[in-house]
């Protein structure tokens, strides 16, 4: 369990192969099982059209807030390890995937190093990120304005909230 020095990290998770809801639930359970991390909020599931590469199935996306006392690099390594444990294969940029975990914000930290840019440089352009994020943190300040404000400038017409309770990720059977 994180101590008083923990920071709140916002994540975007998604997938469009296999059973993405199950994979995201498992990813959250794996993160939550780490002694230095605790999942504190999870959005509903959202069906979203593909982005970047359009000839692929729709995605399911969520946002989550996690408290951790890990460093940003150590937390990224944990997320990448969770993706590997869930059989993520990186073949094609913006292509189909079983699971994707992106760190959006790590407290108020700014990080720019190989493989890690925080806050995430393109999150304000992506409705599939902002819709679930605004659900759990509408007042979260991103580059000077709340997440909900960034969302107003984006087309959200093709994004569909899926029926799911607040703890949908806990209720799934593991395995």
matplotlib code that plots the C-alpha trace (Angstrom):
import matplotlib.pyplot as plt

x = [0.0, 1.4, 2.5, 2.0, 4.6, 2.4, 1.3, -1.9, -1.3, -3.9, -4.0, -5.7, -6.3, -7.7, -7.8, -9.7, -8.6, -9.8, -11.8, -10.6, -12.8, -11.4, -7.8, -8.3, -9.8, -6.9, -4.4, -6.1, -6.1, -2.4, -1.6, -3.7, -2.0, 1.4, 2.4, 3.3, 0.2, -3.5, -6.3, -8.5, -10.9, -12.0, -14.3, -17.0, -16.1, -16.5, -16.7, -14.7, -13.9, -10.3, -7.9, -4.9, -5.4, -9.0, -9.3, -9.6, -12.3, -13.7, -11.8, -13.0, -11.3, -11.3, -9.4, -8.1, -6.5, -3.8, -1.9, 1.8, 5.0, 7.0, 9.0, 7.5, 10.1, 9.5, 5.7, 6.1, 8.2, 5.4, 2.8, 4.9, 5.4, 1.6, 1.1, 3.7, 2.0, -1.3, 0.4, 0.6, 2.6, 3.8, 3.6, 2.1, 1.7, -2.0, -2.8, -5.0, -3.9, -5.1, -4.2, -2.6, -1.7, -0.7, 0.3, -1.5, -0.3, 1.9, 0.9, 2.1, 5.4, 6.8, 9.0, 10.7, 13.0, 13.2, 9.9, 8.2, 6.7, 4.5, 1.9, 1.0, 1.6, -1.5, -4.1, -6.1, -6.6, -8.1, -11.8, -11.2, -8.9, -10.7, -14.3, -13.4, -10.9, -13.5, -15.8, -13.4, -11.6, -13.6, -11.7, -8.3, -6.2, -4.4, -2.3, -4.2, -7.8, -10.0, -10.3, -14.0, -13.2, -10.7, -13.5, -15.9, -13.6, -13.7, -16.2, -17.5, -20.5, -19.1, -18.2, -20.7, -20.7, -21.1, -23.2, -20.8, -20.8, -18.1, -16.3, -16.8, -13.0, -13.2, -16.2, -14.6, -13.5, -9.7, -8.2]
y = [0.0, 3.4, 5.6, 9.4, 10.1, 8.5, 10.3, 10.0, 8.6, 8.8, 5.9, 5.2, 1.6, 0.1, -2.9, -4.4, -8.0, -11.0, -9.8, -6.3, -5.7, -8.9, -7.9, -4.3, -5.8, -8.2, -5.3, -3.3, -6.2, -6.8, -3.2, -3.2, -6.3, -4.5, -3.4, 0.1, 0.8, 1.1, 1.6, 4.4, 5.1, 3.4, 4.7, 2.8, 1.0, 2.9, 1.5, 3.8, 3.8, 3.0, 6.0, 6.4, 3.2, 2.8, -0.7, -2.6, -3.4, -0.9, -0.5, -0.6, 2.1, 3.2, 5.6, 4.8, 6.7, 4.8, 5.9, 4.8, 5.6, 4.4, 6.7, 7.5, 5.2, 2.3, 2.7, 2.6, -0.5, -2.0, -1.1, -2.6, -5.8, -6.0, -5.7, -8.5, -10.7, -10.2, -11.2, -7.8, -7.8, -4.6, -5.0, -1.9, 1.6, 2.3, -1.2, -3.8, -4.9, -7.1, -4.4, -1.0, 1.0, 4.6, 6.9, 10.2, 12.2, 11.4, 13.9, 17.3, 15.9, 16.8, 14.1, 14.0, 11.0, 8.1, 6.3, 8.5, 11.9, 13.3, 14.6, 12.6, 14.9, 14.0, 13.2, 16.5, 15.5, 12.1, 11.7, 8.0, 9.2, 12.3, 10.8, 8.2, 10.5, 13.3, 10.7, 10.0, 13.4, 16.2, 18.9, 17.5, 20.3, 19.5, 22.3, 25.0, 23.8, 21.0, 17.7, 18.4, 21.6, 19.9, 17.4, 20.1, 20.7, 17.0, 14.9, 12.3, 11.2, 7.7, 6.9, 4.7, 4.2, 0.4, -0.9, -1.4, -0.6, 1.3, -1.8, -3.8, -4.6, -6.2, -8.4, -10.3, -13.8, -14.0, -16.5]
z = [0.0, -0.9, 1.9, 2.4, -0.3, -3.0, -6.1, -8.1, -11.6, -14.3, -16.9, -20.1, -20.9, -24.1, -26.4, -29.3, -29.6, -27.6, -24.6, -23.9, -20.8, -19.2, -20.1, -18.7, -15.5, -15.1, -15.7, -13.0, -10.6, -11.3, -10.6, -7.5, -6.2, -6.2, -2.7, -3.9, -5.9, -5.3, -7.9, -6.5, -9.4, -12.6, -15.3, -17.0, -20.2, -23.5, -27.0, -29.3, -33.0, -34.0, -34.1, -36.3, -38.1, -39.1, -40.6, -37.4, -34.8, -32.3, -29.0, -25.5, -23.4, -19.8, -17.5, -14.0, -11.2, -9.3, -6.2, -6.2, -4.4, -7.4, -9.6, -13.0, -14.8, -12.3, -12.7, -16.5, -16.2, -14.0, -16.7, -19.5, -17.4, -16.9, -20.7, -21.3, -18.7, -20.5, -23.8, -25.4, -28.7, -30.2, -34.0, -35.5, -34.3, -33.5, -34.6, -33.0, -29.5, -26.6, -24.0, -23.9, -20.8, -21.2, -18.4, -18.9, -15.8, -12.9, -10.2, -11.4, -12.7, -16.1, -17.5, -20.9, -21.4, -23.9, -23.9, -21.3, -21.8, -19.0, -19.1, -22.2, -25.1, -27.2, -24.6, -25.2, -28.8, -28.1, -27.2, -26.4, -23.6, -22.4, -22.2, -19.6, -17.9, -17.5, -15.9, -13.0, -12.9, -14.7, -12.9, -13.4, -14.8, -18.0, -19.6, -17.8, -18.2, -16.8, -18.6, -19.1, -21.0, -23.3, -24.1, -25.4, -28.4, -29.5, -31.5, -29.0, -31.2, -31.9, -28.3, -26.4, -22.7, -22.0, -19.1, -16.3, -12.6, -10.8, -9.6, -12.9, -12.9, -9.4, -10.2, -13.1, -12.6, -12.9, -15.4]

ax = plt.figure().add_subplot(projection="3d")
ax.plot(x, y, z, "-o")
ax.set_aspect("equal")
plt.show()
